[in-house]
């Protein structure tokens, strides 16, 4: 599968958000990654519908929306339509009826993702993998950008890849948190397909070179 890079707008300069979005549009990045936080599921707040709708209007690449919120089912319709998600990811830890939630996303023509916090083993997904298009492995504790990568994520990625192959599926693996040129190669080698980069991209003096290094 292709190596995809998704800059996380959470790390962008919100004072110049239109310019930041256009920069990603012009870059060799593949997706926009948008983190939605409610201050309950994670101890932070991020952007809501007005901001995301403005991003969707300006974006020329797919929107990869990651819901770090309680009761995601209440908002699936709006994120799939108003926010124009191409991929919509919910947390395993936030969904009582995960199978139904993923079906609801897919029924709206959007790819369905399921995210795991660092402490959650990939074994919990054995029965649900056939109903997901992507699994997002958090490689930091969710809620804040700029955290240090948790090394055991590499082993976790390998375990998940092996299970996907065992079931004969084509589910993408996405890694989010502390990702940059220094560990992109290891993560792709372990089986990752999509890497989210926040500070590594938006704090870089040469953003395009950062993306090229990660893809290589």
N, C-alpha and C positions, 0 to 999 in steps of 0.2 A: 504493500500500500504506500501511497505518497506520504511524505513527511510534511505535515501541516503545522504552521505557526499561527497562533492567535494572540495578538497583543491585547492585554487587559486594560480597558479604558479607566479602571479604578485608579491606575497609577499615572494617568495623564494629567495635564494642567487644565483643571476645570474652568479656569479663567479664560482659556483660549481653546475651548472644546471643539469648536468648528474647525480650527486649524489642525488640531490633533487628529480629528477624524479624517480630514483631507490628506494628512500625511500618511495615515495607514492606507487610505485608498490608493495612493500613488506608489506604495511600497510593494515588496515581494511577499508581504504577509498574506495569509489565506483567508482568515476570518477575523471578525471583531469579537472579543470576549467581553461580555457584560455581566458584572457581578451585582446581584440584587440582594440586599441585606435588610432585614426588618427590625434589628435591635432586640429580637427575642431569640430566634434560633441561633444567631451569632451576636456577639456584643458590639455591634456597630450598625450604622445606617449608611445606605448608599443612595443610588439614584432611583427615582420613581418613573411613572409613566410619561409625564411631560418631557423629561429629559431623554428617555429612551426613544420616544416617538420622534424627537428632533434628530437623534442619532440615526434612526432608521431611514429618515427622509434623505439624509446626506450620505449614508453609507452605500458603497458600490460593491461591497463584499458581504458574504453571509454573516448574520448575527447569531452568535453562539451565546445564549442567555442561560446563566447559572443562577438558579433560585436557591438562595440560602435563607429560606423563610419557613415559618410555621404555616400549616394549612395551604400548601401550594395549589391544591385542587380548586380553591376559591378563585384563582387568578389565571388558570390555564387558558381559558377562552381569550382573555384580554392580551396575554403575552403572545398568543399565536396569531391574533388579528391586529390589534392596535400596535403592538411592538414589533410585528413582522419577524418573529423568530424563525430561523432556519433550523436551529437545534435548540431544544428546551430541556434543561437538565434539572431534575429534582433530587433531593437527598433521600437516600434509603432511610436515614434516621428520622425523617419528617413525615413519612408516608405510612399510614396504617394499612392501606390497601394499594400497594405499589403496582400490582398487576393492572388494576383498574385505572390508575393514574397514567401509566405509560400508554395504555390503550387509548385513553382520552386525548393524549397529545398526538399520537399517530393518526387518529381519526380526523384530525384537523390538518393533515398533510404536512406535519412538522416532525422532524426526527426527534426521537425520545431518548434522553440521556438519564442515567442514574449516577449520583455521586456518593462516594464513601468518605467519611472522615478518617483521619489517620488511624484511629483505634479500631475501626471496623474491619474484620477480615473479609477477604474476597469470597470466601466460602459461602457467605450469606446470599450470594447472587446466583448460585448454581441453577435454581429453578426459574429465575427471572430473565436470564441472559437471552433466551430466544425472543423476548418481547422488547428488547432494548436495541437501539442503534449505536449507542455509545456508553461507555462507563468512564466517569471522571474520578480519578484517584487524587484526593487532596494530599499534597506532599508537605503541607504545613497545616496548623490548626486554623480553620477558616475564621474570617472576620476582619483581618488586617493584611495589608500588603507589606512587602519588605521583610518577610520572615525568612529564617534559614531553612533550607531544604532538609527534610527528614530522610536520612540515608536508607532506611529500611524500605522506602518506597520502591527501590529497584527490585528487591526480592518480591515484593507485592505485585509489581508489574509483570514479572516473569510468571508468577503463579496464575494471574488472571489470563495472560496470553495463552498459557498451556490449557486452561479450562475452555477458553473460546475455541481453540483448535480442536480440543477433544470433542466438543459438541458440533464441530463443523460449521461454525458461524463466522460472520464477517463483521462482528461488533468492533467499533473503533475504541481505542484506549486513549484517554486524554489525561495529561498530568498538569496539575495546577499548584504552584507555590514554590518559590525559590529556584525557578528554572532559568537557565541562561546558557551561554556558549560553553561554560565550564562543565556542564553535566548533560547537555543535550544529546551528545553522542552515546553516552551510557544508557540514557532513557530510550532512545530509538532502538539501540541494540537489544534492550530488555523486552521490547515489544510495543512501545508506545507509538501511536500514530499522530497524535496532536499534542503540541506543547503550548501551554499558556505562558506568556512572558509579560510581566508587568514592569517592575523597576529595571530589569535587564534591558528592556527596549526603550522605555520613555526617559530613563536617566542616562542613556548612552550618548556619547559625543558623536558617534556615527551609527545612527539607527539602522541604516540599510546594511552596513557591514555586519552588525550584530545579527540581523536576520539571516544573512548569507552564511555566517559562521555556524549558526544553529542548524540550518538546513544541510550543511556539509557534514 
